[in-house]
Structures are given as C-alpha cells and as structure tokens.
C-alpha cells in the first residue's frame, strides 16, 4: 500500500471529529490507510495516554513500532492476562483435553440424528465433546453472562430440528464446563478466551484517556461489552463492516452494533479505479451506496480470458480443500507454490480418508466427521450440498491418500515460491501485485436469478481487494456477470 504524509480530506474529517470529543466510528474500505489514520490521531493527542487494542500479537507488535510513545499497543487478551489471577492464566498452557475424553468424562455417547439429505447419521462422542468445547468458546466471546443454546455450533449437514435438540441437550454440559474452567481450585486446561471472559465479568477499567480499537468489524461481543463500559475514555473504533468474515466462529456484525458518530475512509491506496469499481459493485449488492475510490496513478487490470491467464503472486480460494487442489495442480505443473496451511492440516485429510476407507469414523478433519464410510463422503461430495468437499474426494479417488501425504512435503517456503496459495480468510489484511481468484464461491439460483448470500459477498469483496495491479477473474467472470445483471 502507498504510504503518504499529507492527510486526505477524509482523514482531516476524522481528526476534527476526534478533537471535538466523544466516541467515533471510522468505516474504512480495503487499503484506505486506517493505520496511518490512527497514527495521525495518536500524534494529535500526544499529551494524553492512549491504548491501541488489536486481536493478535503480530498486529500489536507492528503497531508498537509505528505509534508514538504515548500509546501502548497490546492485544485484548494480553490486557486480560495481566489482570486475572495467575492460577487461572497458567492453566492456558496446559494440554487441552481431547473432545472424546471430555465426552467420556461427561458420559456422552453416540446419538443418531437425521441429516439434511434425509439420511440418519451418527454423532460420535468426539463430535459431542467438540460441540461442548466450541459452545464454551462462543459463550466466552459473547456478551452474555452465562452459556445459552445458541452458543453451541452444530454441523450444517444436520437437520435443523435435530440441531435444536442437540443444542438443548448439550447446554447443561457447556455450563458445567464453564464452572469447571473458572473454579479457583481447578486444574484442567483452559483456552485464553476463558480468562478474557473472566476479566470482562470483573467490570475492568482500561487505564487510558483514549482507546484506538483496530479491525473493529471482527470484534467479539465480549470485547464490545468491555469497551462500552469505558466511559472515562474516548474510543475510536476503526474497521470495515464488509470485511467481517468470521461467522463460522460466532462473530457478530460488530460495526453495526457500535453506537457512535461515523466518519468514512473511502479512498483506497492499494489499487486503481478499475478494482475500486468492481469492489463498489459488490458492496452495492450488500446495500452500500458510497463507492470505493482508487488511485488514478495505479494501473489495475482485470483478466477474464482463461487462455490468457497472467502469472500471479497469489491464488485465493474460499475453502481449504480448493487450496489443496490448487497446490496439487501447481506441483504437477512444475511450479514451486507455497500454501498458507501447515503440512499437518493437509495430512489430516489423508488420515481422515484412510479411516473412512477402512470403514471407521474419522474424527478429523471436521469436514469428514459425520461420515461413516468413504462412499458416504463420495456421495455427499457429488450432491447439491457437498460441492465444497469434491476437490479432496477427487484427489483421494484418483491419486490416493499417499499422494496427499507426499504433497504436504512438497510445499515451497513463501520466500522462495513462485506464488502463494491461500484461503480468503488467511489472506485478510494482506496484498499482492497479481492475484487469481478461484471459483469455489456458493453461487446459487433464487427465483431464476444468480445470487450469493451476504457472507459470500463479503468474502468475495475481501478477495478482490487483495490485488494491486492484476486481478485474474477468468474462473469467476461468467458467474460475476450473471450476478451483477440479476
């Protein structure tokens, strides 16, 4: 992204709003210089104590190097870690209890429920234990005072009424796990989200005159509830509501819940007008009426012809299985691709397929957890519901699980790679000069018209805004045209 020194008109409006006092919400489009804007805010308030809050250590470390000395950059979890009793936080370093052991300790056995396909499937003790643990995690990231049924995630392949029954049945066990996790005499492992929740329930006070909250669109309900109680400090929330892509972990539409006057940063310094126009069309389908603006001095080209596919620096996929398929194609073509995925994640698909091929249930990866045999996985992958799984099924059927294991060892480090393969989720916050996007998005026909659900549109927006100069949409072009003309 281009770095600049003279504030834009939009940035000056943010500085004026901050100077006027009170909380502020800054809606920043992709590549719009939000970090630079927060630096300007911090520089304007050098006589006050500031706190910059981020979600992960890497972002906080980056901010620590860029912000003036009056601003302390930390993660939310590090603030909680320092404030909560060490007897609790030390348990975050213990080995996590495996889901099947948790289920055994709670006396949870196999249950049979209908799937959306109408077939009866077994939900194993491993699955039930994982649902209890994940339910606790979602509760800890929420503003609620105790676990509720809606905190418990159930696989989307399970029938809706059966899913409701499972949630009701498992709720007492989620509450039991919460009580065990917070027991002062407890000795079991906890996740960091537990001590964050405990800290949040202590009505904490963040020692700062102003708080800069970055990537606010991804914030959890528990974080917003803590910030809402910091009435002594001015809070500047900065984020892009259309880059909120973590529904699968229980994330909320945080920017919509923040009650504060709003400024906007609509000028992207990452790409030119062509990409800005495409991003604006996608946002228009989400109801956004303010267009994204690009830089006239940056050349941005969209490629739609598969016969003229340009070389790229990154290939972005919606699903892990598509990323593995792209890795296989790259390796076989003699390329040296990197992939933003660990070898263990690739091997897990081979291990899971081997279990199913042997007629055993596969506990990992989650994509295989509800199948009893490999033929079940094959049938699901070729059904209208299971297209996401098809690439990995094809690799196993055509090349075997041994090929997957060897593939995991043939990944090139990013620094030496011809290009990197990534899911859109793992590409968030990154940018490349030349990007290709695969077509594994869930386009669907509704009343004879092509459409995408809102969460898919947000993923697509994040994907197309990772590119600076060349965007290869040759796989997506036909569906995009039908989407925009619907």
FENLINCOR-V236892 format. One record per backbone hydrogen bond with DSSP energy under -0.5 kcal/mol. CO is the residue of the C=O (numbers start at 1). NH is the residue of the N-H. E is the energy in kcal/mol with one decimal. If there is no record, write none. Layout:
co:CO nh:NH e:E
co:CO nh:NH e:E
This chain:
co:5 nh:7 e:-0.5
co:8 nh:12 e:-2.5
co:9 nh:13 e:-1.8
co:10 nh:14 e:-1.6
co:11 nh:15 e:-2.4
co:12 nh:16 e:-2.4
co:13 nh:17 e:-2.2
co:14 nh:18 e:-2.4
co:15 nh:19 e:-2.3
co:16 nh:20 e:-1.6
co:17 nh:21 e:-0.5
co:18 nh:21 e:-1.4
co:23 nh:261 e:-0.6
co:24 nh:237 e:-2.9
co:25 nh:27 e:-0.6
co:25 nh:263 e:-2.6
co:26 nh:28 e:-0.8
co:26 nh:239 e:-2.3
co:27 nh:265 e:-2.8
co:29 nh:32 e:-1.7
co:31 nh:269 e:-3.3
co:33 nh:37 e:-2.0
co:34 nh:38 e:-2.5
co:35 nh:39 e:-2.1
co:36 nh:40 e:-2.0
co:37 nh:41 e:-2.1
co:38 nh:42 e:-2.6
co:39 nh:43 e:-2.6
co:40 nh:44 e:-1.8
co:41 nh:45 e:-0.9
co:42 nh:45 e:-0.7
co:43 nh:46 e:-0.9
co:45 nh:48 e:-2.0
co:49 nh:209 e:-2.5
co:49 nh:210 e:-1.7
co:50 nh:72 e:-2.4
co:51 nh:53 e:-0.6
co:51 nh:212 e:-3.0
co:52 nh:74 e:-2.7
co:53 nh:214 e:-1.8
co:54 nh:76 e:-1.7
co:56 nh:60 e:-2.0
co:57 nh:61 e:-2.8
co:58 nh:62 e:-2.2
co:59 nh:63 e:-2.3
co:60 nh:64 e:-2.3
co:61 nh:65 e:-1.3
co:62 nh:66 e:-0.8
co:63 nh:66 e:-0.7
co:63 nh:67 e:-2.4
co:68 nh:71 e:-1.9
co:70 nh:50 e:-3.1
co:71 nh:73 e:-0.6
co:72 nh:52 e:-2.4
co:72 nh:74 e:-0.6
co:74 nh:54 e:-1.9
co:75 nh:79 e:-1.7
co:76 nh:80 e:-2.0
co:77 nh:81 e:-2.7
co:78 nh:82 e:-1.8
co:79 nh:83 e:-0.9
co:80 nh:83 e:-0.6
co:80 nh:84 e:-1.8
co:85 nh:88 e:-1.4
co:85 nh:89 e:-1.9
co:86 nh:90 e:-2.4
co:88 nh:91 e:-1.4
co:89 nh:92 e:-1.6
co:90 nh:93 e:-1.3
co:91 nh:94 e:-1.1
co:91 nh:190 e:-1.3
co:98 nh:101 e:-0.6
co:98 nh:102 e:-2.2
co:99 nh:103 e:-2.5
co:100 nh:104 e:-1.9
co:101 nh:105 e:-2.3
co:102 nh:106 e:-1.7
co:103 nh:107 e:-0.5
co:103 nh:108 e:-3.1
co:104 nh:107 e:-0.9
co:107 nh:109 e:-0.6
co:111 nh:123 e:-3.5
co:113 nh:121 e:-3.1
co:114 nh:159 e:-2.4
co:115 nh:118 e:-1.9
co:119 nh:115 e:-3.4
co:121 nh:113 e:-2.6
co:122 nh:124 e:-0.7
co:123 nh:111 e:-1.9
co:124 nh:128 e:-2.4
co:125 nh:129 e:-2.9
co:126 nh:130 e:-2.3
co:127 nh:131 e:-2.2
co:128 nh:132 e:-2.1
co:129 nh:133 e:-2.4
co:130 nh:134 e:-3.0
co:131 nh:135 e:-2.2
co:132 nh:136 e:-1.9
co:133 nh:137 e:-2.0
co:134 nh:138 e:-2.5
co:135 nh:139 e:-2.1
co:136 nh:140 e:-2.6
co:137 nh:141 e:-1.4
co:139 nh:142 e:-1.8
co:141 nh:221 e:-0.9
co:141 nh:222 e:-1.6
co:148 nh:151 e:-1.6
co:149 nh:152 e:-2.0
co:151 nh:153 e:-0.7
co:155 nh:158 e:-2.0
co:157 nh:116 e:-2.7
co:159 nh:163 e:-2.3
co:160 nh:164 e:-2.0
co:161 nh:165 e:-1.9
co:162 nh:166 e:-2.3
co:163 nh:167 e:-2.3
co:164 nh:168 e:-2.1
co:165 nh:169 e:-2.2
co:166 nh:170 e:-2.0
co:167 nh:171 e:-1.4
co:170 nh:173 e:-0.8
co:170 nh:174 e:-1.7
co:171 nh:175 e:-2.3
co:172 nh:176 e:-1.7
co:173 nh:177 e:-2.2
co:174 nh:178 e:-2.0
co:175 nh:179 e:-2.1
co:176 nh:180 e:-2.3
co:177 nh:181 e:-2.3
co:178 nh:182 e:-1.8
co:179 nh:183 e:-0.7
co:180 nh:183 e:-0.6
co:183 nh:186 e:-2.4
co:191 nh:194 e:-2.1
co:191 nh:195 e:-0.8
co:192 nh:196 e:-1.7
co:193 nh:197 e:-2.0
co:194 nh:198 e:-2.5
co:195 nh:199 e:-2.2
co:196 nh:200 e:-2.3
co:197 nh:201 e:-1.9
co:199 nh:202 e:-1.6
co:199 nh:204 e:-0.5
co:200 nh:203 e:-1.1
co:205 nh:207 e:-0.6
co:206 nh:208 e:-1.8
co:209 nh:234 e:-2.4
co:210 nh:51 e:-1.9
co:211 nh:213 e:-0.7
co:211 nh:236 e:-3.1
co:212 nh:53 e:-2.7
co:212 nh:214 e:-0.8
co:213 nh:238 e:-2.6
co:215 nh:218 e:-1.8
co:216 nh:219 e:-1.5
co:217 nh:254 e:-0.8
co:219 nh:252 e:-0.6
co:220 nh:224 e:-2.1
co:221 nh:225 e:-2.2
co:222 nh:226 e:-1.6
co:223 nh:227 e:-2.4
co:224 nh:228 e:-2.3
co:225 nh:229 e:-0.6
co:226 nh:229 e:-1.0
co:227 nh:230 e:-1.8
co:229 nh:231 e:-1.5
co:230 nh:233 e:-1.5
co:234 nh:211 e:-3.0
co:235 nh:24 e:-2.5
co:235 nh:237 e:-0.6
co:236 nh:213 e:-2.6
co:237 nh:26 e:-3.6
co:238 nh:216 e:-2.9
co:239 nh:28 e:-2.4
co:239 nh:241 e:-0.5
co:240 nh:243 e:-2.3
co:241 nh:244 e:-0.9
co:243 nh:245 e:-1.0
co:246 nh:249 e:-1.6
co:246 nh:251 e:-1.8
co:247 nh:250 e:-2.3
co:252 nh:254 e:-1.9
co:253 nh:256 e:-0.5
co:253 nh:257 e:-0.8
co:254 nh:257 e:-1.1
co:254 nh:258 e:-0.8
co:255 nh:258 e:-0.6
co:257 nh:259 e:-0.6
co:258 nh:260 e:-1.1
co:261 nh:25 e:-2.9
co:263 nh:27 e:-2.9
co:264 nh:266 e:-0.5
co:265 nh:29 e:-2.8
co:266 nh:268 e:-0.7
co:266 nh:293 e:-2.9
co:269 nh:2 e:-1.5
co:271 nh:295 e:-2.6
co:272 nh:276 e:-1.8
co:273 nh:277 e:-2.5
co:274 nh:278 e:-1.8
co:275 nh:279 e:-2.8
co:276 nh:280 e:-2.2
co:277 nh:281 e:-1.8
co:278 nh:282 e:-1.9
co:279 nh:283 e:-2.5
co:280 nh:284 e:-2.0
co:281 nh:285 e:-1.2
co:282 nh:285 e:-0.6
co:282 nh:286 e:-0.6
co:283 nh:286 e:-0.9
co:283 nh:288 e:-2.5
co:284 nh:287 e:-1.3
co:289 nh:291 e:-0.6
co:293 nh:268 e:-3.3
co:294 nh:296 e:-0.5
co:295 nh:298 e:-1.7
co:297 nh:299 e:-0.6
co:298 nh:300 e:-0.5
co:301 nh:471 e:-2.6
co:302 nh:304 e:-0.5
co:303 nh:473 e:-2.8
co:304 nh:306 e:-0.7
co:305 nh:308 e:-1.5
co:306 nh:309 e:-0.9
co:313 nh:420 e:-2.1
co:314 nh:436 e:-2.6
co:315 nh:422 e:-2.5
co:316 nh:438 e:-2.5
co:317 nh:424 e:-2.2
co:319 nh:323 e:-1.8
co:320 nh:324 e:-2.2
co:321 nh:325 e:-1.9
co:322 nh:326 e:-2.6
co:323 nh:327 e:-2.0
co:324 nh:328 e:-2.3
co:325 nh:329 e:-2.4
co:326 nh:330 e:-2.3
co:327 nh:331 e:-2.6
co:328 nh:332 e:-2.4
co:329 nh:333 e:-1.4
co:330 nh:335 e:-2.5
co:331 nh:334 e:-1.6
co:336 nh:418 e:-2.9
co:336 nh:419 e:-0.7
co:337 nh:412 e:-2.5
co:338 nh:421 e:-2.1
co:339 nh:341 e:-2.2
co:342 nh:345 e:-0.8
co:342 nh:346 e:-1.2
co:343 nh:347 e:-2.7
co:344 nh:348 e:-1.8
co:345 nh:349 e:-0.7
co:346 nh:349 e:-0.9
co:346 nh:350 e:-1.1
co:347 nh:351 e:-2.8
co:348 nh:352 e:-2.5
co:349 nh:353 e:-2.3
co:350 nh:354 e:-2.3
co:351 nh:355 e:-2.0
co:352 nh:356 e:-2.1
co:353 nh:357 e:-2.8
co:354 nh:358 e:-1.5
co:355 nh:360 e:-2.9
co:356 nh:359 e:-1.5
co:356 nh:374 e:-1.2
co:361 nh:363 e:-0.5
co:365 nh:368 e:-1.9
co:366 nh:369 e:-1.2
co:368 nh:371 e:-1.6
co:371 nh:362 e:-0.6
co:373 nh:377 e:-1.4
co:374 nh:378 e:-2.5
co:375 nh:379 e:-2.5
co:376 nh:380 e:-2.5
co:377 nh:381 e:-2.5
co:378 nh:382 e:-1.3
co:380 nh:383 e:-1.6
co:380 nh:386 e:-0.6
co:383 nh:386 e:-0.8
co:386 nh:389 e:-1.7
co:386 nh:390 e:-0.6
co:387 nh:390 e:-1.0
co:389 nh:392 e:-0.5
co:389 nh:393 e:-1.7
co:390 nh:394 e:-2.5
co:391 nh:395 e:-1.9
co:392 nh:396 e:-2.2
co:393 nh:397 e:-2.7
co:394 nh:398 e:-2.7
co:395 nh:399 e:-2.8
co:395 nh:400 e:-1.0
co:396 nh:400 e:-1.1
co:400 nh:404 e:-1.0
co:401 nh:405 e:-1.9
co:402 nh:406 e:-2.3
co:403 nh:407 e:-2.6
co:404 nh:408 e:-1.7
co:405 nh:409 e:-0.6
co:406 nh:409 e:-0.9
co:407 nh:410 e:-1.7
co:413 nh:416 e:-1.6
co:413 nh:417 e:-0.8
co:414 nh:417 e:-0.9
co:419 nh:338 e:-2.6
co:420 nh:315 e:-2.5
co:421 nh:340 e:-2.7
co:422 nh:317 e:-2.5
co:423 nh:427 e:-0.9
co:424 nh:427 e:-0.6
co:424 nh:428 e:-0.7
co:425 nh:428 e:-0.8
co:427 nh:430 e:-2.5
co:432 nh:468 e:-1.6
co:433 nh:469 e:-2.4
co:433 nh:470 e:-2.4
co:434 nh:313 e:-2.5
co:434 nh:314 e:-1.4
co:435 nh:472 e:-3.3
co:436 nh:316 e:-2.9
co:438 nh:440 e:-1.0
co:441 nh:443 e:-1.7
co:444 nh:446 e:-0.6
co:444 nh:451 e:-2.5
co:446 nh:449 e:-1.4
co:449 nh:446 e:-3.1
co:451 nh:444 e:-2.2
co:453 nh:457 e:-2.2
co:454 nh:458 e:-2.2
co:455 nh:459 e:-1.7
co:456 nh:460 e:-2.4
co:457 nh:461 e:-2.4
co:458 nh:462 e:-2.4
co:459 nh:463 e:-2.4
co:460 nh:464 e:-2.6
co:461 nh:465 e:-1.4
co:463 nh:466 e:-1.6
co:464 nh:467 e:-0.6
co:466 nh:432 e:-2.4
co:468 nh:272 e:-0.5
co:469 nh:301 e:-3.5
co:470 nh:435 e:-2.7
co:471 nh:303 e:-2.7
co:471 nh:473 e:-0.8
co:472 nh:437 e:-2.0
co:473 nh:477 e:-2.2
co:476 nh:480 e:-2.8
co:477 nh:481 e:-2.5
co:478 nh:482 e:-2.0
co:479 nh:483 e:-2.3
co:480 nh:484 e:-2.8
co:481 nh:485 e:-1.7
co:482 nh:486 e:-0.6
co:483 nh:486 e:-0.7
